[in-house]
Amino acid sequence: MQANPIHFTKTRIAPTPSGYLHLGNALSFALTAALARKSGAKVLLRIDDLDQQRVNLNYVQDIFDTLNFLNITRDEGPRDINDYKANWSQLHRMELYKDALKQLADHGVVFACQCSRAQLQDGIYPGTCRNRSIPLDTPETAWRLITDEKELTVKTLNKGIIKARLPDTLKDFVVKKKDGFPAYQLASVIDDLHFGVDLVVRGEDLYPSTIAQLYLADVLDLVVFKNTIFHHHPLVMEGSDKKLSKSAGVTSIKYVREQGNTAADVYEEIGQMLGVEGLRSFENIITQL
């Protein structure tokens, strides 16, 4: 990581309210806050709630509780559940997503797909519907982006400029789901542009998503997004080869907090799981990783 990072305008913390947050989320939040403080960036809280079937207000409240517990402040975003529902839910930005989807349709770079996940081959879409010419307005169909082997430029904070191509698992990736809602990759790009985010901090497991989002930005000619700086941090693991999930109850911040632990205890635990010493707050996390 750079000793003297360049100035950034804004970064974001963007959890999904689909489960109680865990130690891995705490690491990502803390690293984001530390990088923001070091680079002069503001912190936006963005709650990614487009998967409405999985949204639970208890999990939304857990986001606020976790940030407060970890002493992580934000400069922009919802203050509480009521503010989130009234002003900050992604549902309020549906027109922005629809505009982007319309642009993709107008340019003929998407196709309708009726395949289920079960029809994927080892997680790879086989192109079944690519040439079927299914009308885009067909009910219960997803929209997939027509992709190729183009080389993309990823600007990173700690590794400089990287050249990359879409992994096989994201070829012809979904931009609109069968329920009519925009898919994560599209919504994330549009949100980051809308809020003026120029630094994205996320786990290294989301590196493929970074490539997909840069691919989409290239198709939409979103130059500002293509200049975003990314930092992909190591994951907190449950075992030697298994990343934490929101179903891992004993590693949830809620559970840890209810057992009487302090924020300093949580940071120290994260440090131990990553094999580094001296993590006691988000202020010193950046010097330890």
N, C-alpha and C positions, 0 to 999 in steps of 0.2 A: 504494500500500500504506500502511496506517496507520502513523504514526510511533510510536505506542505501542499495539501490539496488545493485545487483551484476553487474559486468562489462559485457557489451554486445559489440559485434563487429559491428553489423549493424541492423538497422530497416528500414522500408520503408513507404512512403506515396504512396498510390496506387489508385488514383481516376479513374473513367471511364468517358470518354468524351461524355456523353449522355444527358447532361443538364448543366445549370449553377449551380455552386457549391453554397451551402447554409450554414447557420450558423452551422448546424450539422457537415458538412465537416470541417469547420473552427475549431471546437472543437477537432475533431479527429487529424487534422494536428498539431494543437498547442500542444496537449498532447503528440503526437509522438515526436515532436521536443524537448519538455521539458524533456521527459524521456531519449531521446538520449543524451542531454547535461548533464544530471545528471549521466548517466551511462557510458559515454565515447563512445557511439556508433555513427557511421556515419549514415547519413540519405540518403537513396536512393529515388529518384522520379521514380516511375514505373507507366506508363500510361497503364491501362488495356483496350486495344482497339480491342479485338478479335471479339466483336459484331460489325462487320464492317457496317452493315446496319444502326446502330444508331450513328456511329462516325460522329462528326461535327467539322470542324477545328475551328469554333468559340468557341466551348466548350473546345477544346484543349488549345487555347489561354487563355481562362478564367482560366485554371489551373495555368498557369504561372503568370497571372495578380493577382490571389488570393494569391499565395504564396508570391509574391513581396509585395503586399499590407499589408499582415500580418507580414512582416519582418521575414519570415521563410526561412532559407537558406537550401540548400542540398549539400551534398558532392559528389553525384554521380547521373547520370541521364541526361536527355536532358536539354540543355540550352534554347532552343527556338523551335518553330514549325519545322524549317528546320532540326535542329539536331535530333529532335524526329522522323521525317519521315525517315531520312537517316540512323539513327543508333539505335534507341531505341524502335521503334514500336514492339509489340509482334509478328508481322508478320516476323520479322527477326529471331525469335526463334522457328519457326514452326517445324524444324527438331527435336528439343529437345522434343517437345510435341508428335511428331509422334513416336519417339523412345519409349517413355513411353507407348503410346497406343499399340504399337507392343508388348511390354513386357506383357501387360495385356492380349492381344489376345493369345500370345504364351502360357501363363499359363492357358488359358481357364477360366478366371474369369470374362469375359464380355459376354453379349449376345446382339443381334440386336433387336431393338424395333421399331415398326411402329406406336405406339400409339401417339395420340395427347394430348395436355394438357386438352382438353375437356373430355377425357376419364379417367382422374384422379378422384378419389373419395375423395372429401374434401381435395384436395391437396396431396393425398396419392396414390402412384402407386400400383395398385392391382395385379401386377405380370402377366399381360395378356400374354406377349410375352416370359416370362422366359423359358418356356419349348417348344417353337414352333420351335426351331432349325433353325431360319432364318439365312441364310448365312451372315457373317459380311460384305461382300462386296456388299450387296444389296443396290441399290441407295435409297436415301431419307429415310434412317433408322438411328436412334440414337444408340449409344452403351451405355448400362447400366452395372454398376458394380454389380456382384452378392454379396449381403451382407447378414450378419447374425447378431446374437445377441452378438457378441464379446464385451468384456469390454475394453475400451480404457483409457489411462492415459493422462490427460490434465495438463500440467505444467503451472501454472498461476503466474503472478507477485504479485497479491494482495490476492489470496485465497489459495495459495499453490497448492498441487497436488489434482486433482479432478478425480474421476472415472466416466466414462460416457459411454452411448451407443447411437447409432444412433437414432435420433427421427424418428417416423413413416413417416414423410414427406420427409425423405432422404433415405429411404430404396430403394436399387437398383437404386441409383442416377446416373444421366447421366454423362458420362466422354467424350463422343464425340457427338456433335450435328448432326442433320440431314443435315446441310449444310457442314459437313465434318470438321468443326473447333472443336478444343478441347473445352470442357466445362470449366467454370470458376474454378471449384474445382481442376481439373487436372492442368490447366495452372498456377494457383496460387502456388500450391505445387512445380511444376518444376521451376518456376521463383524464388521462395524464396530459393530453393537449389542452383540454378545457380548463384545467386548474393550473397550468403553467409549470408542471413538474419537469425538472431537468436532471434529477438524480434519482435513480431507482435502485433500491437496496432489496435484494431477495435471496432466498436460499439457492445453493448451487443446483438443487433439483429442478429449479425453474429456468435454468439456462435454455432449454429447448423452447420455452414460452417466449423468452427474450428474442430468439431467432424468428419465431413465428410472428411476433408483433412487429419486428423490424421489416419482415417480408410484407406484411399488410401495409405498413407505413409507406413502403416503396411503391406498392401498387396504387395507393391513394395519393402518392406524391406529397406526403406529409414531411417536409424537409426538417421542420423543427423537431419532430419526434425522432427522426433518424440521427439527430445530434445529441440525443439523450445519453448521459453517462450511466453505465450500469455497474453495480458491484454485487457479485454473487458470493455469499459467505458460506462457510462450512456448516454442516448440519449437526444438530445435537441428536445423537443416536440412542435408541432404546437398547440396542444390543450391538454386536460387532458389525452387523450389516443391515440393521433395520432402523429406518428413521422413525421419529416419534409421530404418532397420529393423535387426532383429537379424541380417539376412543381410549387412549392410555390414561385412565383416571388418576393413577398415583402421581403422574407427572404433570397433571393440570395445575395451573397457578391457583385455581380455586381451592383445590385439595391442599396444596402446600400452604396457602395462606390460612386455611381453617385449622391447620395443625399448629399454628402459632409461630410459623417462620416469618422472618423479616425479609424485606427486599434484598438486603445485603446477603442473607442466606441463599436466596434464589440465585443471585449473581455468582456467588461462590460455587454453588452446585453446577451452574452452567460451565464455569471455568474448569471444574474437575472433569466434567463429561467431555470437554474439548481438550483436556490435557494441558491447560495453562493455569498459572497461579496468580492470585492477587486480584481477581475480579470481585469488587465490592459495590460498584455502582456503575451506571452507564457512562459516567464521565471518564472512567479510566479504562473502559473496555477497548477503546480503539488503540490504546498503546500496547495491549496484551495480545492482539490477534494479528 
